Amino acid sequence: MKKQALALLLTSAMCVSLTSTSFATPTKEVQVLVNGDFMNMLVPPVIKQGHVLVPVRELSEALGYTVKWEQSSKTVYLDNEEERSDAQNPSNEKIIVNGNPIASDIPPQIIQGRTMVSVRTISEALGAKASWDQANRRVTVDTLKNTVSFPENVPLSFEPLDLQNIEQLSSIPSTWVKQDTITIGQIDQTEIEMDLYKVDSDIVPIINGIFSYKGQQFVVNDLNAWTINEVEFQQLNLEFGIEGNKYLIMSAIGVEYASKIILFDQINEEWLVLDTWGTLVASDSHGLYIQFPGRGTNPPDFSFIRLQNNRFVRASMNEIFQPFLESLDLGRERLASRFVTKDEQAECICQLKIQPHSHLISGHLA
């Protein structure tokens, strides 16, 4: 069995210079993260003269500064209401922070109606550190006081999961009320549709799903986990396994706190369901990524589900983060996650929110 590991690297430790000549014509849009949060900018970052230029307002406000643009002198003024200076500006610099002129290799520029500035220059002037990840075309900006250390390699510990057979249904009870129809996937180019039925109960209405395959009816009970009167679903159509043991992952159906993963065993032609706490946040050929927001006395959790040695297994990310938090005597507000796939390798980007700041930790699933 191959040992699974999550290589966690602090993005602030990346040491490629933002003025490097490696800034070539971009093949994809540059991403910008500030204190662990992805920034959505009205004008995307551009690369000029070896510098990444970003809208000054979005970046500065994210770092706690107000922005003023003086058109007549084409100067940007940044202020965070701390002690101000009336320093002289003999070289006529175009960026002023709390009254202090800031030298920049490239002046502010107007692009698509937005004032664009060097992300490195502004970040350093505002007490932050900027680093460049060439492989992912990502700029990470982090205030120096928020930089934390983290173990470089932490193994994932997997535990087996049980799959349940989906029951057949001879007839639909007359008290069930049909609400909607969803498509949960397709087999041999034939779409599999599931009818959603509302079933009254003593607590809250239950939603059951019914679908047909090769003349037989199947029922998946309690899709809404006894919580609300509606469910969400994501169609996946992923194939896991090797010859002799292949599963088609059809859909994830449920609510924020609990989901049912619908699977089809292609070898034995059996319908199966995997019950899990939380909701699916991402999926790819490597596995399923589940986020549980926390409920009652149950803390937030993030887990990774995959097929390993012909069996579905799960690893909790809490085992990775909790010792780290305890060592710093910190409490976790929440754990957010985002996953992308690059060159057929799953890249894990976990956002660890520690009040009152956020820290971005990225790595790869080996």
LUMVEX-672271 format. One record per atom (N, C-alpha, C, O): residue in one letter; y, x, z negated. Coordinates in steps of 0.05 Angstrom, whole numbers, plus 5000, padded with zeros to 4 digits. Atoms other than C-alpha are relative to their C-alpha. Layout:
<pts>
AYXZ/...
</pts>
This chain:
<pts>
M497650175000/M500050005000/M502550185000/M502850364984/K497549844999/K506750275020/K501849924977/K502249684972/K498150065022/K511550334963/K502749905011/K503850035029/Q497550124991/Q517649894974/Q502250104983/Q502050114958/A497849905016/A524250164953/A502649905012/A502849865036/L497350084992/L531449954957/L501850234995/L502550294972/A498249775004/A535950544970/A502849894997/A504049795016/L497450115006/L542450354937/L502150225001/L501950424987/L497949804997/L548650734958/L502749884995/L503349675008/L497350105003/L555650624933/L501650075025/L501850305033/T498549954976/T559950534994/T502450194995/T503350325014/S497849835006/S565550904958/S499350295001/S501050475000/A500949725000/A561251534960/A499950115029/A499450355032/M500049914972/M561551565036/M502350195005/M504650134998/C498049794999/C565352185054/C501050065029/C502250275033/V499049954973/V566852115129/V503049945001/V503849734992/S497150045000/S574352195140/S500949785018/S499749745039/L499050224984/L578251605165/L501750105023/L502549955040/T498549894978/T582052075211/T498250165018/T499250325034/S501949854984/S575752355243/S500149935029/S500849705036/T500050054971/T575252415318/T497649835007/T497249775031/S502350174994/S568851995312/S500949725006/S499249565015/F499050264992/F573251385322/F500249995031/F502250075043/A500150034971/A571251255394/A500549715007/A501049554990/T499750274992/T571950635435/T498049824986/T495649884989/P501950145017/P568750115389/P498149835016/P498849725037/T502050164988/T562349775408/T499849734986/T498649554997/K499950255014/K563349235357/K502450004981/K503550214976/E497650025017/E568848975312/E499750154974/E497650144961/V500049855026/V570649405252/V500149804977/V501749614978/Q500050165024/Q569149085185/Q501750144978/Q501750384977/V498449895022/V573749175125/V499249864974/V499249614973/L500750115026/L571649075053/L501950124979/L502450364978/V498149925021/V576549094995/V498849924973/V498549694967/N501250055026/N573549164925/N497649825002/N497249644985/G502550144997/G567048884951/G500149745015/G498049625020/D499850254985/D569748284989/D500650055029/D502450215036/F499449984971/F569448225065/F502649865005/F503149644995/M497450114993/M576348095093/M499949865027/M499049985047/N499750144975/N577547565146/N502950025008/N504749914995/M497249944992/M583747785184/M500649845025/M499049825044/L499250154977/L587647375234/L500150185025/L499450095047/V500149804979/V588348005276/V498050214992/V498350344971/P502149815008/P582148445275/P501050295000/P502950355014/P499249715001/P582649195259/P499850125028/P498150055044/V500049854975/V584249655317/V500050304993/V500850384971/I500049715004/I583450405325/I502050135020/I501850095044/K498049864984/K589350825349/K500450274989/K500750314965/Q499549725007/Q590351575348/Q498250094977/Q499150244959/G501949925021/G584251655304/G500349864974/G499249954954/H499650155025/H586551145252/H499149715004/H499449605025/V500650295000/V584050455234/V502549864991/V503549914969/L497650155007/L589949985234/L499249714992/L497649595006/V500650275009/V589649325195/V502649864994/V504749994990/P497550145008/P594648775180/P500850074972/P499250054953/V499149905025/V598849035123/V500049784978/V499549844955/R499850225020/R599748355089/R497349944987/R497149934963/E502750075012/E592248195081/E499050224982/E498050174960/L501049785016/L590548885056/L501650044974/L500450074952/S498349965023/S596448965009/S499849784979/S499649844955/E500350225019/E595848274978/E497350014986/E497049934963/A502649975013/A588448404966/A500050214978/A498450194960/L499849795020/L590549014926/L502249944979/L502950114963/G498150085020/G595748624886/G502950055006/G504550064987/Y497249934993/Y602148784924/Y501249775018/Y499749655034/T498650184982/T607348334957/T501150165023/T501550415021/V499349864976/V609648505027/V502649895012/V503049645013/K497650084986/K616448485061/K500450185024/K500250425023/W499649854975/W617848685133/W502949985008/W504049765011/E497249994991/E624848905154/E500050075029/E499550295038/Q500149964971/Q625448805228/Q502050205010/Q501350365028/S497949824989/S631949185238/S499250294998/S499850445017/S500849725003/S629149835211/S497050055005/S496050275004/K502949994995/K621749675226/K498650144977/K497050324980/T501049885024/T620049845154/T498449794984/T499249564982/V501650175018/V614649545108/V500650074971/V500550314964/Y499549965028/Y616449455035/Y497749864984/Y497249634987/L502150115017/L610749364984/L500850034971/L502050224963/D499150015028/D611849174911/D497949864983/D496849664991/N501850135019/N607349014852/N501349954973/N499949924953/E498450075024/E612848894801/E499750214977/E500350154955/E500049795020/E611449544764/E502550165003/E504450095017/E497649845000/E616550094752/E500850085028/E499250195043/R499049934973/R620850194814/R501550265000/R502550354980/S498649754996/S623950814842/S502149965022/S501749805040/D498050004978/D630250924884/D500050275014/D502150395018/A500349734988/A627651554916/A501450005028/A501549815042/Q498749964974/Q631351834976/Q497950005022/Q495550065017/N501850014977/N628251755045/N501150165023/N501850055044/P498849834979/P630852345086/P498550005026/P499750035047/S501649994976/S625152325135/S499649725013/S498249695032/N500050274988/N626151575148/N497249895002/N496449795024/E502750115000/E619051375129/E500149705002/E502049574993/K500050294995/K617150665149/K498249844981/K497949604985/I501650145020/I612750495090/I501250074972/I501350304965/I498749965026/I616050405021/I498349854979/I498049604981/V501650125021/V611850274959/V501450024973/V501950254964/N498450005025/N615650074896/N502350195001/N503050324982/G497649834996/G621650434924/G499450295009/G501350445014/N500849724992/N617751074942/N499250005029/N497449865038/P500849974973/P617451275015/P497350135003/P496750334989/I502749904996/I610351405040/I499750125028/I500249985048/A500349874974/A608951905095/A497549905013/A495449865000/S502350094985/S604251665150/S500050135027/S502050175040/D500249884974/D601551995212/D500549815023/D501149905045/I499550204979/I602351345250/I501849784987/I501049684966/P498250205012/P608150855238/P498949725002/P497049675018/P500850284997/P607250105228/P500549915028/P502449995041/Q499850114973/Q606149735293/Q499649705000/Q498149604984/I500350294997/I606749015315/I497949955021/I498250035045/I502250074982/I600248775347/I499349714996/I498649624974/Q500650295001/Q599148045364/Q501649864978/Q500749684965/G498250135019/G605047865320/G499650084971/G500849964953/R500549925027/R602348225259/R500850304996/R500450465015/T499449725006/T604748865226/T497550154992/T496250084972/M502449855004/M599049365229/M500650284989/M502450414999/V499649735012/V598549995186/V497350144997/V495250024999/S502449845005/S593650555174/S498749924974/S500049924953/V501450095025/V588450315124/V499850234980/V499950184956/R500249775019/R587651015095/R502750044986/R502850084962/T497449945012/T595151115085/T500749794979/T501649864957/I499350215019/I596250435052/I498250004975/I499149974953/S501950005023/S589950475009/S500750214980/S500850164956/E499449785018/E591651154981/E502749964986/E503150044963/A497450055012/A598950954970/A499949794978/A501549804959/L500250215020/L596650354929/L497950064979/L497149884964/G501849915021/G591850754886/G497149935005/G495549914986/A502850064993/A585450584923/A498850225017/A500250405026/K501449804984/K580250994960/K498849865024/K497649655021/A501050114975/A578350865032/A497850185011/A498250435012/S502249844988/S571751095064/S499049865025/S499349625028/W500850104974/W568851015133/W497050045004/W495950264999/D502950004993/D561650845151/D499749975030/D499949755041/Q500150004971/Q560851045223/Q497749845011/Q498049705031/A502450134990/A553850775231/A500449695002/A499549565020/N499550295002/N556050065211/N502849925008/N503449685007/R497350064993/R563250125234/R501449834978/R502349614983/R499150145023/R565549925165/R501950174984/R501350404977/V498249875018/V571650115124/V499849874973/V499949624970/T500250105027/T570850045049/T502450104984/T502850344982/V497749945017/V576950025004/V499449924972/V498749694967/D500650065028/D575950074929/D502050134982/D502650374986/T498249885018/T580850174874/T498550204983/T496350154973/L501449775013/L579050834840/L499049924972/L496950024964/K500750075027/K578850524770/K497549825000/K496249794979/N502450174999/N573250054794/N497550145009/N495450025010/T502349864989/T568650594821/T498050044978/T498650144956/V502149975020/V562050584784/V497650155013/V497350155037/S502449874990/S555650984790/S497749814999/S497749624983/F502450184999/F548950674806/F497650175007/F497950365023/P502449844993/P541850934810/P499650005030/P499949805043/E500349974971/E540451204879/E497549865011/E497649755033/N502550124990/N533250964886/N498749844977/N498249944955/V501350185019/V530150374850/V497749855015/V498249725035/P502350144987/P523150114868/P500149704996/P501049614975/L500350295002/L521949374881/L497249944990/L495250065000/S502650075011/S516349064841/S499349725010/S500749525004/F500750254988/F512748504879/F497949864983/F496149984972/E502050165013/E508747934849/E499049795020/E500649705037/P501150194980/P504047464888/P501149724996/P501849634974/L499250275000/L506146764906/L497749825010/L496149905027/D502150194991/D501746154915/D501149805020/D503349695017/L499350204980/L502045714976/L498449754995/L496149764986/Q501450265004/Q500244974971/Q499649865027/Q501449875045/N500550164976/N497044555026/N501849755000/N502149624979/I498450254998/I501543995051/I498149775004/I496349785020/E501950225001/E498143335038/E500349825025/E502449805037/Q500050204979/Q496142845092/Q500749734988/Q500249674965/L499250275009/L498842135088/L498849805019/L499349815044/S501350204983/S494841545113/S501949795010/S501849705033/S498050204992/S500541045113/S502550034984/S502450134961/I497549975014/I507841015093/I500549754983/I500449524993/P499550235018/P509240565032/P502349835010/P504349945019/S497950194991/S513439955048/S502650034985/S504749954994/T497649975016/T518340124992/T501750245007/T503950274999/W498549774992/W520340775024/W502049935022/W501449775040/V497950074981/V526940735063/V500750255016/V501550455005/K499449784983/K527941185123/K503050055001/K504649875004/Q497249935001/Q534541565120/Q500950165024/Q503150125035/D499149814980/D534642105173/D497550135013/D495350105003/T502149854986/T530542525222/T501150285005/T503350315016/I499249734995/I530843285226/I497850145016/I495450055015/T501949844985/T527343795271/T499450254984/T501250414980/I500649785018/I523644295228/I499050255016/I498650465004/G500949774984/G521344745285/G498449915024/G498449675031/Q501750074977/Q516744765345/Q497550175001/Q497550404993/I502549864996/I509644955361/I499149955029/I499049725038/D500850024971/D507445105433/D502049835015/D501349665031/Q497850134987/Q514244865457/Q500349704994/Q501849565007/T499850285009/T513244195422/T501649994974/T500850124954/E498450025024/E518644015371/E498549834979/E497349624985/I501150155023/I516243795302/I502249874985/I504050004974/E497850155014/E520643245274/E499049894974/E496749804971/M500650105027/M520843045201/M501949774994/M504349794996/D498450235008/D523142355179/D500450024969/D498550074954/L499449995029/L526642345111/L500149724989/L501549555000/Y500250265012/Y525141765066/Y501150014971/Y500650204956/K499050025027/K528741545003/K498049834984/K497249624992/V502050135017/V524041354946/V501349964973/V502150154960/D498850065026/D526741004884/D498350104978/D495950094979/S501449915024/S525041284816/S501649924976/S503849814979/D498650085024/D527041184744/D502450174994/D504250094979/I497849815006/I531741784744/I502050005024/I504149885022/V498450004976/V534641924813/V498249955024/V495850015021/P501750034977/P532141744882/P498850265010/P500150475009/I501449764989/I527042234911/I500149985030/I500049775042/I500149994971/I527142454983/I497450145008/I496950375001/N502549894989/N520442565017/N500250035030/N501649875043/G499949964971/G519342835086/G497249965012/G495250045001/I502550064986/I514042595135/I500250105029/I502150055043/F500249914973/F511942925200/F497249975011/F495349944995/S502650044987/S506242865250/S499350255016/S501050385027/Y501049784984/Y501943395282/Y497149935009/Y495349894992/K502650064988/K496043265329/K498749744988/K496449734981/G501050275007/G495542535309/G499849964970/G498949744961/Q500250035029/Q495742655234/Q502850014987/Q504650154996/Q497450015015/Q501442495185/Q499850184975/Q497850184961/F499949835024/F503542985131/F502649934984/F504649854996/V497750075017/V508242885072/V500750234982/V498950364970/V499049805019/V512543385033/V501749854980/V503849734987/N498750165020/N514743074968/N502350144986/N502450394984/D497849915017/D521143144928/D501650235012/D501850455000/L498449794987/L525443544977/L502650054986/L503850274988/N497449975013/N531643424935/N499850094971/N501850104957/A500449895027/A528543694870/A501349834978/A502349944959/W499150195021/W530643074830/W503050054993/W503850024970/T497249945007/T538043264836/T502049825014/T503549675001/I498050164985/I542042924892/I498649835021/I496149855024/N501250184981/N540942414946/N500050115029/N499649955048/E500149894973/E541142895005/E498950294998/E498950414977/V501149735000/V538043555026/V501250155024/V502350035042/E499249834978/E539844135070/E497650155011/E495650194997/F502349864989/F535244495118/F500950215020/F503150195032/Q499549794980/Q535045125160/Q497450045016/Q495350095005/Q502349954982/Q530445195220/Q499750305004/Q501750435011/L500449715000/L527445895220/L498450105025/L499350285039/N501749914978/N521745965271/N499550305000/N499950445020/L500749725003/L519646645245/L497050034999/L495649854989/E502949965000/E512746935254/E499450254982/E500450464988/F500849795018/F509747355198/F497050055003/F495549875009/G502849945001/G503147715197/G499050165025/G500650235042/I501249854978/I498348075244/I497749835011/I497149615001/E502350144989/E492447865287/E498049934979/E497250104963/G501950095020/G487647455246/G501249874976/G499849754959/N498750125024/N492847235195/N503049975007/N504650124997/K497250054992/K499246955226/K501049744989/K499749544989/Y498650235010/Y504146485195/Y502549955016/Y504050145022/L497450084987/L509746105230/L501749884978/L501049674967/I498150105020/I515546015181/I501849805014/I503549885030/M498650214985/M518345355205/M502949954990/M504849995005/S497450085011/S524045135159/S500150044970/S498150074957/A499550005029/A527145185090/A501649744995/A503749705007/I498850265005/I528844505062/I500449974970/I498750044954/G499650045028/G531944334995/G502949974992/G504649885008/V497350025011/V538144374951/V500750284989/V499250474993/E499149745009/E542144934919/E498150134980/E497950374979/Y501649895021/Y537345014861/Y497150045007/Y495750194993/A502849984993/A530644944895/A499549955030/A500949785042/S500650044972/S527644994964/S497049995005/S495450094989/K502850004991/K521144865000/K499950135028/K501350055047/I500349854975/I519145355055/I497549885014/I495349895003/I502250134985/I514844995108/I498850215018/I500250335035/L501549804984/L509545445140/L497749875015/L496649675006/F502350094985/F504145355191/F498150245004/F498950455016/D502049794997/D497745785188/D498849975028/D497349785034/Q500850034972/Q496545905262/Q497150055005/Q496049955025/I502949954996/I489446155254/I498349764991/I496649675006/N501650225011/N486745595210/N501349735006/N500149524999/E498550244993/E491845075236/E500349824975/E499649594974/E499550145025/E493844885165/E503050004995/E504450205000/W497250025008/W500644645141/W500250074970/W498749974953/L499749905027/L503044995077/L502949984991/L504749975008/V497350005011/V509044975031/V500250204978/V498450244962/L499549805021/L512045514988/L502449904984/L504649884995/D497850105018/D516245254929/D501450244988/D500150424978/T498549785012/T521845714905/T502549904988/T503849714999/W497450065011/W527845674860/W502250135017/W501950355026/G497849894984/G534445764897/G500049905028/G498449735036/T499650084972/T536645694969/T499850255017/T500550475009/L500249784981/L535346125030/L502850085009/L504349925019/V497449904991/V541446565045/V499750165026/V501750195040/A500449854976/A538446985101/A497050035005/A495450004987/S502849954993/S531947125138/S499950175025/S501750155042/D500549854976/D529247605189/D497050075001/D495549974984/S502849944997/S522647915211/S498950154976/S496550184973/H500949865024/H522448305145/H499349814977/H497649874961/G500550195022/G522547695099/G502249804996/G503949775013/L498150215007/L526447145065/L501650094976/L500550214958/Y498249925022/Y532447255019/Y501049754986/Y502449594998/I499550255016/I533346734964/I502050054979/I501950254964/Q497949985020/Q539446624921/Q499849764981/Q499849534989/F500050215021/F539046234855/F502650034984/F503050244972/P497449975013/P545946084826/P499949994969/P502050044956/G500150035029/G543445984755/G500449714993/G502049565004/R499850285009/R542445324719/R499049984971/R496850084965/G500850025028/G542145154645/G499750274987/G501650444988/T500549745012/T539045734608/T498950215019/T498550445012/N501149824980/N536346044672/N502350155014/N504150035025/P497849844989/P540746624695/P499950015031/P497949955043/P500049964970/P542846754768/P497850215008/P497250394993/D502149824990/D537547104809/D500250025030/D501149845044/F500249964971/F536647394877/F497350135005/F496550324991/S502749904996/S529747524906/S499450035030/S500749925047/F500849934973/F526347784968/F497049925003/F495450014987/I502850104995/I519947444996/I499150115026/I500550105046/R501249894975/R515447775047/R497049975000/R495849904979/L502950004998/L508347795072/L499050294998/L499850465014/Q500949735005/Q504848405044/Q497049994994/Q496049854977/N502950005003/N497448565050/N498849725003/N497049654987/N501150274994/N496047875079/N500649794978/N499249594976/R499350195020/R499347525020/R503050004996/R504350214998/F497150025005/F506347265006/F500650104971/F499250034952/V499349895026/V509747644950/V503149984997/V504549945016/R497150035007/R516547624915/R500850234982/R499450314964/A498849805018/A521048154884/A502749904991/A504349815007/S497450095011/S526847984838/S501950234999/S501250454990/M498049795001/M533148384846/M501250024972/M502550224966/N499049985027/N534948224774/N498950254985/N500250374969/E501249775012/E530148774754/E501550265007/E501450464992/I498449764991/I534549264792/I502750014985/I503550224975/F497350005010/F541349044767/F500249994969/F502150104958/Q499750045028/Q540048854695/Q500150254983/Q501950274966/P499749755016/P538649554666/P502650145004/P503850254985/F497549884994/F544849804700/F502349864984/F504050004973/L498050155014/L549149254670/L499850054970/L501950084956/E500449965028/E546149344602/E500950284991/E502050314969/S499149735007/S547550094603/S503050024998/S504050194984/L497050005002/L554949944614/L501049794981/L503549764978/D499250215018/D554949374565/D501849805014/D503949725003/L498450184983/L557448904619/L498449745004/L495949745004/G501350254993/G555948174634/G500449945029/G502450025041/R499850064972/R554547924703/R501049725004/R500049534992/E499050264994/E558647354729/E498349865021/E497549635017/R501850114979/R554547244792/R499250235019/R500550445020/L500949814981/L550747614845/L499949875027/L498449685031/A500050114973/A552247474917/A498650195019/A498350435013/S501549834982/S548647744977/S500549935029/S501149705035/R499850054971/R549047825052/R498150205013/R497950435004/F501949824987/F543848115098/F500550005030/F501049795042/V499849974972/V544348375168/V497650185009/V496450314993/T502249834989/T539248715214/T501250195020/T502650115038/K498949794982/K540949365249/K497650185008/K496250294992/D502149834990/D536049725294/D497349934987/D495850114980/E502550105011/E530349295268/E499550084971/E497250084962/Q500349935029/Q531649515196/Q501949824985/Q504249794991/A498450195016/A534049025144/A502050164982/A501150324966/E498049875017/E540549255112/E500949814979/E501949594985/C499350175023/C541848975044/C502950074991/C503550304985/I497349975010/I549148875024/I500349814976/I500649574980/C499850165024/C549448634952/C502850024987/C503750254983/Q497449995013/Q556048444921/Q499649944970/Q498949714963/L500350035029/L555848544846/L502749944988/L504450114987/K497450085012/K561448164812/K499950044971/K498449904956/I499749955029/I563148444744/I502849944992/I504750075002/Q497350085007/Q569048104712/Q501650244990/Q500750394973/P498750174981/P574448204731/P499950115029/P501450025046/H500049874974/H572648644791/H497449965014/H495449885002/S502550014984/S567548674847/S499350285009/S501150455013/H501049744991/H563349264868/H498049955022/H496249785019/L501850034978/L559749324934/L497950224999/L498550454997/I502249815000/I552949644935/I498349945025/I497649715030/S501650054976/S549149735001/S497650195001/S497650404989/G502449844998/G542450005019/G498149895021/G498949715036/H501950094980/H536249905061/H497349944987/H496550064967/L502750065009/L529449585051/L498150175015/L497850135040/A501849814986/A524450125067/A497449865008/A495749995020/
</pts>
